Amino acid sequence: MRVTHYRQKNRIKLIAQGIVVLSLLVIAVIGGTQIQVVKEFFSRASGEPAKISVDAQKVVGVMPRPWRNLAQGGEDHAWRIQPIENQVRALHPTYIRIDHLYDFYDIVGGTPGNLTFDFSKLDLLLDDMKAVGATPYISLSYMPPVISSGSIIDPPKNYADWELVVQRTIEHISGTRRTPNVYYEVWNEPDLFGDWKYYGDRNYMSLYNASARGAARVRGVQPFKFGGAATTALYKNWFDALAKNAVTNNIRFDFFSWHRYDNDIDQYRDDMTNVRTWLQKYPTLEPSLELHITEWGHDSENHPGYDGNYGAAHTVAGAIEMVGIVERAFVFEIQDGKDPKGERNWGRWGMLTHNDFGGTPKPRYTALKLLDRIGTQRLQLLGKGSWVKGLAAKNDVGDTQIVLSNFDLYGQHSEAVPITIKNLPNGSYTVTKEFHTGQVQSTAASVSDGSLVTNIHMPANTVVMITIKKK
């Protein structure tokens, strides 16, 4: 299970922002020349409203879909997709990431130096992934009890045993099962689960390099990717340690991964800007190293927003801002675990409830499914605001589609959003507005000068798809 007492990051951020405000007010009182600074601060805090403009003829490329990557944490022993197969398939996942591989699927047995392997429980999950059209993304975690020096988050007694575990895992999934293009990620949140460092006695580089040696020994397998480190956030020191290790020791390093839980939508874009800047120092890695966010959401702890519209708007706004910036970003997570108190909704990260409550969709699921309906030809969209984020496309039958998400941390900001669609053929149209809550509005419109102007009222934390269809 994920630990929920770690990283009070969002709360600390809000406290820090309050300190900044108080500090600026003190400066303003002491020195009148600083009053303008305070005004500028509050001006920025007020934000900018959206004024959406879409060019119906300006296709900027195929629509990227980073949201088609899903992750599941350690909620239930030997968790399966099969009970929620239809719901998961409807999201069209490209990859599904799992952790708790070795402690939840009972793969490794025997004794140190004389290990046995049983992949039967894992095979059921891998069959489930295939059934929903997804490729496995495997977090090589945690330490099999039979070879651990302590608990499942401790180093092995002997790294040779761990090397063999990794080798046999890859040979089974990418070899025996002949599954191509699987990703193998070394551990899950090593800076949290095991308190690993990139130096010293609990050195993640020792774990990573042993894993790489195991991966290097596999034979007769389909192509696969290998990397890490899936840290709790993006840290330059961890990136540099992995990059230097790969370059200096000629260690395989196909992708670098991290997690990001933040209610600041801009943070996902900032992460990619930062890591690409760091990558420039390693020219031998830069052309091919993939960059993945292998878990993301608005809070790393249980939060009531995951059960309501807050999480829905955040998920879609975050996904929109990642388009064209992030190749793979794994929405965490697919399904709730079981609440010890027996509650249906308990702020867990899942997009679907626990099977005891029917695996039913939450608003995050509904909103993500709505976003995924957007067309394949991405259109130019201008005029996003501080709260309202947008994405536009043309679908296969020529309709213009716009998805908007109004995410507000405080759940208070509503907005009347003006929308202009330019370069439309003249004629009669139907404008349909579908909200993630299920509300649908349809109106008729006429275009005589190539432009269609409409508007939409968006309460706080709502998601809507607007379809402009020629009659």
C-alpha positions in Angstrom: 0.0 0.0 0.0 1.1 3.6 -0.6 2.2 5.5 2.5 -0.1 8.4 3.2 1.8 10.4 5.9 4.6 11.5 3.5 5.1 14.7 1.5 2.8 17.4 2.9 3.9 19.4 -0.1 0.7 21.0 -1.1 0.0 22.2 2.5 3.5 23.5 2.9 3.1 25.4 -0.4 0.0 27.1 0.8 1.6 28.1 4.0 4.6 29.4 2.1 2.4 31.5 -0.1 0.7 33.0 3.0 4.1 33.9 4.4 5.0 35.6 1.1 1.8 37.6 1.2 2.4 38.7 4.8 6.0 39.6 4.0 5.0 41.7 1.1 2.4 43.5 3.2 5.1 44.3 5.8 7.4 45.6 3.1 4.6 47.8 1.8 4.0 49.3 5.2 7.7 49.9 5.8 8.6 51.2 2.4 6.0 53.0 0.3 8.0 52.3 -2.9 7.2 48.6 -2.5 3.5 49.0 -2.7 3.6 48.4 -6.4 5.2 45.0 -5.7 2.2 44.0 -3.5 -0.2 45.2 -6.2 1.5 43.1 -8.8 1.5 40.1 -6.6 -2.3 40.3 -6.0 -2.8 41.0 -9.7 -1.0 37.8 -10.6 -3.0 35.9 -7.9 -6.3 37.1 -9.5 -5.5 35.3 -12.7 -6.6 35.7 -16.3 -9.9 34.7 -17.7 -10.0 32.5 -20.8 -11.0 33.8 -24.2 -10.9 30.7 -26.5 -10.1 31.0 -30.2 -9.9 28.0 -32.5 -9.0 27.9 -36.2 -11.0 25.1 -37.7 -8.6 24.7 -40.6 -5.3 25.0 -38.8 -4.3 21.4 -38.1 -1.1 21.4 -36.0 -0.6 17.6 -36.0 -1.9 14.3 -34.8 -3.5 14.6 -31.3 -1.1 13.2 -28.6 -2.8 11.4 -25.9 -0.5 11.2 -22.8 -3.6 10.4 -20.6 -3.9 6.9 -22.2 -1.4 5.6 -19.6 -2.8 4.3 -16.4 -1.3 3.1 -13.1 -2.4 0.9 -10.3 -0.8 0.8 -6.9 -0.6 -1.8 -4.2 -4.3 -1.9 -3.1 -5.3 -5.6 -3.2 -3.2 -8.7 -3.3 -3.1 -10.2 -6.8 -5.3 -7.4 -8.1 -7.1 -8.0 -11.4 -8.5 -5.9 -14.2 -11.1 -8.5 -15.2 -13.9 -7.4 -12.9 -13.7 -3.9 -14.3 -12.6 -4.9 -17.8 -15.2 -2.9 -19.7 -14.6 0.3 -17.8 -10.9 0.1 -18.3 -11.1 -0.8 -22.0 -13.3 2.2 -22.6 -10.4 4.5 -21.6 -8.3 2.9 -24.5 -5.1 2.5 -22.3 -1.8 2.2 -24.2 0.2 1.2 -21.1 -0.8 0.0 -17.6 1.7 0.3 -14.9 1.8 -1.9 -11.8 4.0 -2.0 -8.7 4.1 -4.4 -5.8 5.0 -7.0 -8.4 6.9 -9.5 -6.1 5.1 -9.1 -2.8 1.6 -9.1 -4.3 1.9 -11.8 -7.1 3.9 -14.4 -5.2 6.4 -14.9 -8.0 9.7 -15.8 -6.2 10.1 -18.8 -3.9 12.8 -21.3 -2.9 15.8 -20.2 -0.9 18.6 -17.7 -1.6 20.9 -19.2 -4.3 18.2 -21.7 -5.2 15.2 -19.7 -6.3 12.0 -20.9 -7.9 9.6 -18.8 -10.0 5.8 -19.0 -10.4 4.2 -16.4 -12.7 0.7 -17.9 -12.7 -0.9 -15.1 -10.7 0.9 -12.4 -12.6 -0.1 -14.1 -15.9 -3.8 -13.5 -15.1 -3.2 -9.8 -14.8 -1.1 -9.7 -17.9 -3.9 -11.5 -19.8 -6.2 -8.8 -18.4 -4.0 -6.1 -19.8 -4.0 -7.7 -23.2 -7.7 -8.0 -23.2 -8.1 -4.2 -22.7 -5.5 -3.5 -25.4 -2.7 -2.3 -23.0 1.0 -3.1 -22.8 2.5 -3.8 -19.4 4.7 -1.1 -17.7 6.4 -3.1 -14.9 7.7 -1.5 -11.7 10.3 -4.0 -10.5 9.2 -3.8 -6.9 9.4 -4.7 -4.1 12.0 -7.1 -2.7 10.8 -10.7 -2.7 10.7 -11.7 1.0 12.8 -14.9 0.4 15.9 -12.8 -0.7 15.4 -9.7 1.4 17.8 -8.6 4.1 14.7 -7.4 6.1 11.4 -6.2 4.8 10.1 -5.9 1.2 11.7 -2.4 1.0 15.1 -3.5 2.1 18.1 -4.5 -0.1 18.6 -8.1 -0.9 20.9 -10.3 1.1 22.8 -11.0 -2.1 22.5 -8.9 -5.3 23.1 -11.9 -7.4 19.7 -13.2 -6.4 18.0 -9.9 -7.3 19.8 -10.0 -10.7 18.3 -13.4 -11.4 14.8 -12.2 -10.3 15.0 -9.3 -12.8 16.3 -11.6 -15.5 13.6 -14.2 -15.1 10.9 -11.6 -15.0 11.9 -10.0 -18.3 12.4 -13.5 -19.9 8.9 -14.4 -18.9 7.0 -11.3 -19.9 9.1 -10.3 -22.9 10.2 -13.8 -23.8 7.9 -16.6 -22.9 4.8 -14.4 -23.4 6.4 -12.7 -26.4 5.1 -9.3 -25.3 6.9 -6.5 -27.2 7.7 -3.0 -26.0 7.3 -3.6 -22.3 8.9 -1.0 -19.9 10.8 -2.2 -16.8 11.2 0.4 -14.1 13.6 -0.2 -11.3 11.6 0.1 -8.0 8.9 2.4 -7.0 9.6 5.7 -5.1 12.9 4.5 -3.8 13.4 7.7 -1.8 10.3 6.8 0.2 10.0 3.0 0.1 13.2 1.9 1.7 14.8 5.4 2.1 17.2 4.7 -0.7 19.8 7.3 -1.6 22.0 7.7 -4.7 25.0 7.1 -2.5 26.0 5.3 0.8 25.0 2.0 2.2 21.4 2.0 0.8 22.6 3.0 -2.6 19.9 2.9 -5.3 22.7 2.8 -7.9 23.6 -0.6 -6.6 20.0 -1.8 -7.0 19.7 -0.2 -10.4 23.0 -1.6 -11.7 22.2 -5.1 -10.5 18.9 -4.9 -12.2 20.6 -3.7 -15.4 23.0 -6.7 -15.2 20.0 -9.0 -14.9 18.4 -7.3 -17.9 21.6 -7.6 -19.9 21.6 -11.4 -19.5 18.2 -12.1 -21.1 18.1 -13.9 -24.4 15.4 -14.5 -27.0 13.1 -11.7 -25.9 11.0 -9.1 -27.7 12.3 -5.5 -27.6 11.9 -3.8 -24.2 12.9 -0.6 -22.4 14.7 -0.3 -19.1 15.1 2.6 -16.7 14.0 4.4 -13.5 13.9 5.8 -10.8 10.2 6.6 -10.2 11.1 9.0 -7.3 8.4 10.8 -5.3 9.0 14.0 -7.3 11.5 15.4 -9.8 14.9 15.8 -8.2 17.9 17.1 -10.1 20.4 15.2 -7.8 18.7 11.9 -8.6 18.6 12.7 -12.3 22.3 13.6 -12.4 23.2 10.5 -10.4 21.4 8.2 -12.8 22.7 10.0 -15.9 26.3 10.0 -14.7 26.0 6.4 -13.7 24.8 5.4 -17.1 27.5 7.4 -19.0 30.4 6.5 -16.7 29.6 2.8 -16.3 28.0 2.2 -19.7 24.7 1.1 -17.9 21.5 0.8 -19.9 19.2 3.8 -19.3 16.4 4.0 -21.8 14.1 6.3 -19.7 14.0 8.5 -16.7 10.9 8.5 -14.6 9.4 10.4 -11.6 6.1 11.1 -9.9 4.3 14.4 -9.5 1.5 15.1 -7.2 0.6 18.8 -7.3 -2.5 20.9 -7.6 -0.5 23.5 -9.6 -1.3 22.5 -13.2 1.8 24.4 -14.5 4.1 22.2 -12.5 3.8 19.3 -15.0 5.0 21.5 -17.8 7.7 23.0 -15.6 9.0 19.5 -14.8 9.6 18.7 -18.4 11.3 22.1 -19.1 13.6 21.5 -16.2 14.6 17.9 -16.9 15.2 18.7 -20.6 17.5 21.5 -19.5 19.4 19.1 -17.3 19.6 16.5 -20.0 21.5 18.8 -22.3 24.6 18.2 -20.1 24.6 14.6 -21.3 24.8 14.7 -25.1 25.2 10.9 -25.4 21.8 10.4 -23.6 19.9 13.4 -24.9 18.8 12.0 -28.3 17.1 8.9 -27.0 16.4 9.2 -23.3 12.6 9.0 -22.7 11.0 11.1 -19.9 8.0 9.7 -18.1 5.8 10.8 -15.3 4.8 7.3 -14.0 2.3 8.5 -11.4 0.4 11.8 -11.2 -2.5 13.4 -9.4 -3.4 16.4 -7.2 -2.3 14.9 -3.9 -0.1 12.1 -2.8 -2.3 11.4 0.2 -5.9 10.5 0.4 -7.9 13.6 -0.5 -11.7 14.0 -0.9 -11.1 15.7 -4.3 -10.4 12.2 -5.8 -14.1 11.3 -5.2 -15.6 14.4 -6.8 -15.4 17.1 -9.5 -12.2 18.6 -8.1 -10.3 15.6 -9.2 -12.1 15.4 -12.5 -11.2 19.0 -13.5 -7.6 18.6 -12.2 -7.1 15.4 -14.2 -8.4 16.9 -17.5 -6.6 20.2 -17.0 -3.4 18.5 -16.2 -3.7 16.1 -19.2 -4.4 19.1 -21.5 -1.3 20.9 -20.3 0.8 17.8 -20.9 -0.2 17.4 -24.6 2.8 17.9 -26.8 5.1 18.2 -23.7 4.9 14.8 -22.0 5.2 11.5 -23.9 3.8 9.3 -21.1 2.1 10.3 -17.9 0.3 7.7 -15.8 -2.9 8.7 -14.1 -2.8 7.3 -10.6 -4.8 5.2 -10.1 -7.3 2.9 -11.8 -9.2 1.5 -8.8 -9.7 2.2 -5.1 -8.5 -0.2 -2.5 -10.9 -1.3 0.2 -11.5 1.2 3.0 -10.7 -0.3 6.4 -13.9 1.4 7.7 -16.0 0.0 4.8 -16.8 3.4 3.2 -17.6 3.6 -0.5 -15.7 6.9 -1.0 -12.7 7.5 1.2 -10.6 9.9 -0.8 -8.6 7.1 -2.4 -6.9 7.8 -5.7 -8.9 5.4 -7.8 -11.0 6.5 -10.8 -13.3 3.5 -10.0 -14.6 2.4 -6.7 -13.6 -0.9 -5.1 -15.3 -4.0 -6.4 -17.3 -4.2 -3.2 -19.1 -1.1 -4.5 -19.3 -2.3 -8.1 -16.2 -0.8 -9.6 -18.3 2.2 -10.5 -16.9 5.3 -12.2 -16.1 8.4 -10.2 -16.1 11.9 -11.8 -12.4 11.6 -12.7 -13.2 8.5 -14.8 -16.1 10.2 -16.6 -14.1 13.3 -17.3 -11.1 11.4 -18.7 -13.4 9.3 -20.9 -15.0 12.5 -22.2 -11.5 14.0 -23.0 -10.5 10.8 -24.8 -13.3 11.3 -27.3 -11.6 14.3 -28.8 -10.7 14.0 -32.5 -7.4 12.8 -34.0 -6.4 16.0 -35.8 -5.2 18.6 -33.3 -6.3 22.2 -34.0 -4.7 25.4 -33.0 -6.3 26.8 -29.8 -5.4 30.2 -28.3 -6.7 32.0 -25.3 -6.4 29.6 -22.4 -6.6 31.3 -19.0 -5.4 30.8 -15.5 -8.2 28.5 -14.6 -9.7 27.3 -17.9 -7.5 25.1 -20.0 -8.5 23.9 -23.5 -7.8 21.5 -26.3 -9.3 21.5 -29.8 -9.4 18.9 -32.6 -11.2 17.8 -35.7 -12.7 14.3 -35.6 -12.9 11.7 -38.3 -16.2 13.1 -39.7 -15.0 16.7 -39.8 -16.7 18.0 -36.6 -14.8 20.6 -34.6 -14.4 19.6 -31.0 -13.2 21.6 -28.0 -12.6 20.3 -24.5 -12.4 22.8 -21.6 -11.6 22.3 -17.9 -12.1 24.9 -15.3 -10.0 23.8 -12.4 -10.0 25.9 -9.2 -8.0 24.8 -6.2 -10.6 26.5 -3.9 -13.7 25.4 -5.8 -15.0 28.9 -6.1 -14.1 30.3 -9.5 -16.8 30.2 -12.2 -16.3 31.7 -15.6 -18.3 32.7 -18.6 -16.0 31.6 -21.4 -16.3 33.3 -24.9 -15.4 30.9 -27.8 -14.7 31.9 -31.4 -14.3 29.2 -34.1 -12.8 30.7 -37.3 -12.6 29.4 -40.8 -15.8 27.4 -40.8 -17.7 26.8 -44.0 -20.8 28.9 -44.1 -24.1 27.1 -43.3 -26.2 25.7 -40.5 -24.6 24.0 -37.4 -25.5 22.3 -34.2 -23.5 23.2 -31.2 -23.5 20.5 -28.5 -22.1 21.1 -25.0 -21.6 17.9 -23.0 -20.5 18.2 -19.4 -18.7 15.4 -17.5 -21.6 15.4 -15.1 -23.9 14.2 -17.8 -25.7 17.4 -18.7 -26.1 18.0 -22.4 -27.1 21.2 -24.2 -27.7 21.6 -27.9 -28.4 24.8 -29.9 -28.6 25.7 -33.5 -26.2 28.2 -35.1 -25.7 29.8 -38.5 -22.3 30.8 -40.0 -22.3 33.4 -42.8 -18.9 35.0 -42.4 -16.7 31.9 -41.7 -16.9 32.4 -37.9 -19.0 31.0 -35.1 -19.2 32.8 -31.8 -20.6 31.1 -28.7 -20.0 31.1 -24.9 -20.3 28.7 -22.1 -20.8 29.2 -18.4 -18.4 27.0 -16.5 -18.9 26.6 -12.7 -15.8 25.8 -10.7 -14.3 22.3 -11.4 -16.3 21.4 -14.5 -15.2 19.7 -17.7 -17.1 20.2 -21.0 -16.8 19.0 -24.6 -18.2 21.3 -27.3 -18.9 19.8 -30.7 -19.7 22.0 -33.7 -21.3 19.9 -36.3 -22.5 21.0 -39.8 -26.0 20.1 -40.6 
